[in-house]
Amino acid sequence: MDWKQAEHLCLEFGTGEAGDASDIYTADMTLVDDEYIHTGPLLGADGHGKVLEAGQLISGYIILKDDTRYYFDSEIVSHDVAQQQTVLRRPDEQELTETRSRKYLRVRAQLELAVKWNNQRFTALTMEISAGGLVFVPEAGLQIQRGDALECWLLIQMKNGAIEHVPLEAIVLSTNGATGDGRRCKIEYTAIASADQQKLIRYCFERQFDFRT
């Protein structure tokens, strides 16, 4: 993957307010060498900067001109507040997870999720959900890694009271503890029935409507 095909670097820090996407900061990449990514000021949607610390783990992604996204986990090597410059460890090619950008409404929601991973089964709660992917908090001690395949069963309650069980397969895009409240796993669905995806679309819109009323 040619890093020069992307102009901006996006870093994710936790979840936003109800109904909003994760707290995403963007920066221009000023230099990418064999080991490091150098960036200019890291700014959020409100135009404010982000204070970082060396050694801090982060999740990031870049978007190419054809809308392909490459997700990765990395860490902050240095952050110069005065010069507004940040240096990150450059991930190896095998550490990148490629996915096509899809625009689905994402909402904040705590839903029950059953997961099968490496012949292990566990349950978790989601933090964010959309019709294309979700974020959940795994059990402590589980060494889930970026690129791992998961089989999941999601339990959702519709506004009319109906309980829906949505089976799906997914791939882990990133897993870190950048929020300071434990590890998070961000996953993208790789297999989901069209009817089940429509249920998730309807659920997200219903929940978004509840936030606004």
C-alpha positions in Angstrom: 0.0 0.0 0.0 1.4 3.4 -1.0 0.9 5.9 1.8 1.3 8.8 -0.6 -2.2 7.9 -2.0 -3.7 9.3 1.2 -3.5 12.9 2.3 -4.9 12.6 5.8 -4.5 10.4 8.8 -7.5 9.7 11.1 -7.1 8.7 14.7 -10.0 7.4 16.9 -10.4 8.2 20.6 -13.4 6.5 22.3 -17.0 7.2 21.5 -18.8 10.4 21.1 -22.1 11.6 22.4 -25.2 9.5 21.9 -25.9 9.1 18.2 -22.5 10.4 17.1 -19.5 8.6 15.7 -16.3 8.0 17.6 -14.2 11.0 18.5 -12.1 11.2 15.4 -9.1 13.5 14.9 -7.4 14.2 11.6 -4.0 15.4 10.6 -1.9 15.9 7.5 0.9 13.4 7.1 4.0 15.5 6.5 6.4 12.6 6.2 6.2 8.8 6.1 9.4 6.9 6.2 10.2 3.2 6.8 9.6 3.4 10.6 7.5 6.5 11.4 4.6 8.6 10.4 5.0 12.3 11.0 2.0 14.5 11.1 1.0 18.2 11.6 -1.6 19.4 14.1 -4.2 16.8 15.1 -7.6 18.4 15.0 -11.1 17.3 16.0 -14.4 18.2 14.3 -14.7 21.2 16.6 -11.3 22.5 15.5 -9.6 21.8 18.8 -6.4 19.9 19.1 -5.6 16.7 21.0 -2.9 16.3 23.7 -1.1 13.0 23.3 1.6 11.2 25.3 4.5 9.1 24.1 3.6 5.4 24.4 -0.1 6.0 24.1 -1.8 3.2 22.0 -4.2 4.4 19.3 -6.3 3.2 16.5 -6.0 4.8 13.1 -7.0 4.6 9.5 -6.4 6.3 6.2 -8.8 6.7 3.3 -7.5 6.4 -0.3 -9.1 8.2 -3.3 -11.2 5.2 -4.2 -12.7 5.2 -0.7 -10.7 2.2 0.5 -9.9 2.4 4.2 -6.8 0.9 5.8 -7.2 0.4 9.6 -4.3 -0.2 11.9 -3.2 -0.1 15.6 -0.1 2.0 16.5 1.4 4.0 19.3 2.6 7.6 19.8 6.4 7.9 19.6 6.5 11.6 20.4 4.2 14.7 20.5 5.5 18.2 20.4 2.8 20.6 21.6 4.8 23.8 20.8 5.5 22.6 17.2 2.2 20.9 16.8 3.9 17.8 15.5 3.2 14.1 16.2 5.3 11.0 15.4 3.6 7.6 15.3 5.1 4.1 14.7 4.4 3.1 11.1 2.6 -0.2 11.0 3.9 -3.0 8.8 1.9 -4.0 5.7 0.7 -7.1 7.4 -0.7 -4.9 10.2 -3.1 -3.1 7.9 -6.7 -4.2 7.5 -8.3 -3.2 4.2 -12.0 -2.4 4.0 -14.4 -0.5 1.7 -15.9 2.6 3.3 -19.6 2.3 3.8 -21.7 5.1 5.2 -24.2 3.8 7.8 -25.7 5.6 10.7 -23.8 4.8 13.9 -25.4 5.1 17.3 -24.3 4.6 20.9 -25.9 1.5 22.3 -25.3 -1.2 24.9 -26.6 -4.5 23.4 -25.8 -8.1 24.3 -23.4 -9.7 21.9 -22.5 -13.4 21.9 -19.1 -14.1 20.2 -17.3 -17.3 19.0 -13.6 -16.7 18.6 -10.9 -19.4 18.2 -13.3 -22.0 19.5 -14.0 -19.9 22.6 -17.4 -18.4 23.4 -18.1 -15.3 25.5 -20.6 -12.5 25.8 -20.0 -8.8 25.7 -21.7 -5.4 25.5 -21.6 -3.2 22.5 -20.6 0.5 22.8 -21.5 1.6 19.3 -23.5 -0.1 16.5 -24.3 0.4 12.9 -25.5 -1.8 10.0 -21.9 -2.2 8.9 -20.0 -2.8 12.1 -19.9 -2.2 15.8 -17.6 -1.6 18.8 -17.7 -3.9 21.9 -15.8 -4.4 25.1 -14.2 -7.9 25.3 -13.7 -9.9 28.5 -10.5 -9.2 30.3 -7.6 -11.5 29.3 -8.9 -12.3 25.8 -6.0 -11.7 23.4 -8.2 -10.7 20.4 -6.1 -9.3 17.6 -6.7 -7.1 14.5 -7.7 -9.3 11.6 -9.2 -12.1 13.7 -12.5 -13.6 12.4 -15.5 -13.7 14.7 -18.9 -15.4 14.6 -21.5 -13.2 16.5 -25.1 -13.2 17.6 -26.5 -9.8 18.4 -29.6 -9.3 20.5 -31.6 -6.2 19.7 -35.0 -4.9 21.0 -37.0 -2.9 18.5 -39.2 0.0 19.5 -42.3 -2.1 19.0 -41.0 -4.5 21.7 -39.9 -7.2 19.3 -36.7 -9.1 20.2 -34.5 -9.8 17.2 -31.5 -12.2 17.1 -29.0 -11.2 14.4 -26.3 -13.7 13.4 -23.3 -12.3 11.6 -19.7 -12.9 10.8 -17.1 -10.2 11.2 -13.4 -9.2 11.1 -11.6 -7.2 13.8 -10.5 -3.9 12.5 -8.8 -2.6 15.6 -8.4 -3.4 19.3 -6.9 -1.1 21.9 -7.4 0.7 25.2 -7.0 4.2 23.9 -10.1 5.4 25.8 -8.5 4.7 29.1 -11.5 2.5 30.1 -10.2 -0.9 29.0 -9.8 -2.5 25.6 -12.3 -1.9 22.7 -12.8 -4.1 19.7 -14.0 -2.5 16.5 -15.3 -5.0 14.0 -16.8 -4.9 10.5 -19.4 -7.4 9.3 -18.2 -9.7 6.6 -21.4 -11.8 6.3 -24.9 -10.8 7.3 -28.3 -11.5 5.8 -29.9 -8.6 4.0 -33.0 -8.9 6.1 -30.9 -8.8 9.3 -29.0 -5.8 8.0 -32.3 -4.0 7.4 -33.2 -4.7 11.1 -30.0 -3.0 12.2 -30.7 0.0 9.9 -34.2 0.3 11.4 -32.9 -0.1 15.0 -30.2 2.6 14.5 -32.7 5.1 13.0 -35.2 4.4 15.8 -32.5 5.0 18.5 -31.3 8.1 16.7 -34.9 9.4 16.8 -35.1 8.7 20.5 -32.0 10.7 21.2 -33.5 13.7 19.4 -36.9 13.7 21.1 
